[in-house]
Amino acid sequence: MSHQHKHAYTQRDGFTIDYGREAEHEIVKIQTKIAQYAHIENQYPTRWLAIKLLEEDSDIKMRLQVLEGGKEILTHAEKSIAHLEKIYNDDVDVIIADYRYGWINGLVKETVKRTHENRLTGSDKADKIVTHRLLGIPIFLLLMWAVFKLTADVSTPYLNWVDSVISGPITRWATEIIRVLGLSATWIESLIVDGIIAGVGGVMVFVPVMMFLYLALALLEDSGYMARAAFVMDRLMHVLGLHGKSFLPMLVGFGCTVPAIYATRTLENEKDRILTGLLVPFMSCGARLPVYVLFAAIFFPENASTVIFGLYILGILTAIVIGIILKNTLFKDKEASTFVMELPPYRLPTLRAIWFHIWERTGSFIRQAWTIIMATSIILWFLMAIPTRGNSKFNEADINDSAFASLSEKISPILTPLGFGSWEASSALISGFVAKEVVVSTMGQVYAVDDAADTTAESTTFFEDIGEIITSFLRATADTIKSIPLVIGIDLFEEEVTEEPTALMQTVHDGFEETSNGHGALAGMAFMVFVLIYTPCVTTIAAEKQEFGMKWTWVSIIGQLVLAWLMAFVVFQGGILLGLG
Amino acid sequence: MLNQVLNEISSSKNGLNLNELSHKLDIDRSALNGMIEFWVQKGRLVNDDAIEENSCSPERGGCGASCSGVDGCSFVMEMPKTYSLKKPNKTL
């Protein structure tokens, strides 16, 4: 095919486009045919109608068919189309559109004068750096590190404030209401305080952390950077032999794995789709973040944000390595798929849009706490209240003799080589199958039962509590403002802020130290790696079954469990061998 | 010109975006958008929506660990639009 674009921008009768000698010849022939039917000639401009017929415009063809002489014109046009297709070896509508765009491009070049500088927009100039082949990935990693620095460090004062409100005034008010109702020292009090408040409250404590995470992600998303991140990482995936589009669902997976599983539908090749579906759960979803924040604060208080950032990167690296292995074995496919990506221009995020993202996403997190987590907390409380050893009655037995402890003990030997072979840690991982937030709420129940009960001993009035909530909130706000410059390493206030570990943190710390023979930090790290890699929540499993079938769902469930165990084993045992903890 | 656009997309090895394509082929971005849409209508390019609408509907089990479900998933990020190359259906 040889399109003569130099002829395309030729003015005839004002704004008429020249479609090339052959096409123009056929247009004239069809126009002549149309002119034989005056009623059609009067109804439509003949050149326009001839071009539409060459383009096989279905609407025009339908209208013409019912007119007298219309069929004759259509037959004539079909002959012209067949003739042109033989000459150009392409569809006629493509030939016509090609000349049309050639004319448009020529017009733009002749009328819009651009210097080298103004040919590049601000977005283009920024993209030269942000999507640069070498700089793109370090910039992506730097921004992700900033996200977790902001999330883990800046949110701490608010996290402590929510914790103090839940374990203080809210627990006291609940206990007081129970006392007024005459239910003190009954199993109902234990259910509410040790079950619901300890379980749901244990997750609600992390609401400020989630809000800061969603703030950081919303800033990246609304500024247009997330699209660039997808582009940069897509290019890396392509270089590694994986489908370039795989990283789009993976990026969605940072929020929640379920929509990420559905996002794999954008991959048209079934092998690529299943492979990406198997990799998506390695992206650490928001629900896992509370586990990291808790454990990083317990075992790595000085480097909490770096540890959390490292876990997210470990998730990405695991997905890439597993992806390369699977792509060269089970999913071997030589067919390469190509695509082009449209990057939106950079924008200044608006406060309203950012707040909308934070509100929507945090709202979902809180709704989850009051539904699935509350239901799970109640079920777990009953399992902890039922004695399976000794002669104790319901809700009177030691928690270590409960049905939940007996059940979890069956699993704990498998976890012993990983450094956290206690029934408490096992129980948190078992309940984590329901939803990953439940890992923390279960720990709140199995580790901190006594802590919640003790807070009821304090005696304050309702108005004193309200006053304390307000003043502690203001204190948390001031501390947060002070901590913002610390994200980039600037200490403006030169204050030594030392956070006292909560009772839950202390109990978890002691428990892990005991099960790991004094290697608590390594056991804590191994636990976080296990939570990162092991089987996702039941809703994700349901989505996997729906999208990829039962066979691949089982591959995902068992594969992730085995891989989680192996990676946690390497972290714990390898760490001991290297003398790291 | 239209076929050049398709050829560039099919021969791209390490990812390509429309801005780069516009500079490479010296085609104005607005004209390029029209060309892309033309190929989408012709069925040679497919406009991939990052997330299908209602992918979190209750019929599909709702959205997972922290999702509003019926109202759609608030965790779905705005992803860049992608256009994938399709093999031609018609051979002349």
Interface residues (C-beta under 8 A of the other chain):
Chain A: M1 H3 H5 E85 N89 D90 D91 D93 V94 A97 D98 Y101 G102 I104 N105 V108 K109 V112 S123 D124 D127 T131 R133 L217 E221 M226 A227 A230 F231 D234 R235 H238 V239 G244 K245 L248 L251 V252 G255 C256 T257 V258 P259 Y262 A263 R265 T266 E268 C285 G286 A287 S337 T338 F339 V340 M341 E342 L343 P344 H357 E360 R361 G363 S364 F365 R367 Q368 A435 K436 E437 C537 T539 T540 A542 A543 Q546
Chain B: M1 L2 N3 I9 S10 S11 S12 K13 N14 G15 L16 N17 L18 N19 L21 H23 I27 D28 S30 A31 G34 M35 I36 F38 K42 L45 V46 D48 D49 A50 I51 E52 S55 C56 R60 G61 G62 C63 G64 A65 S66 C67 S68 C73 S74 F75 V76 M77 E78 M79 P80 K81 T82 Y83 S84 L85 K90 L92
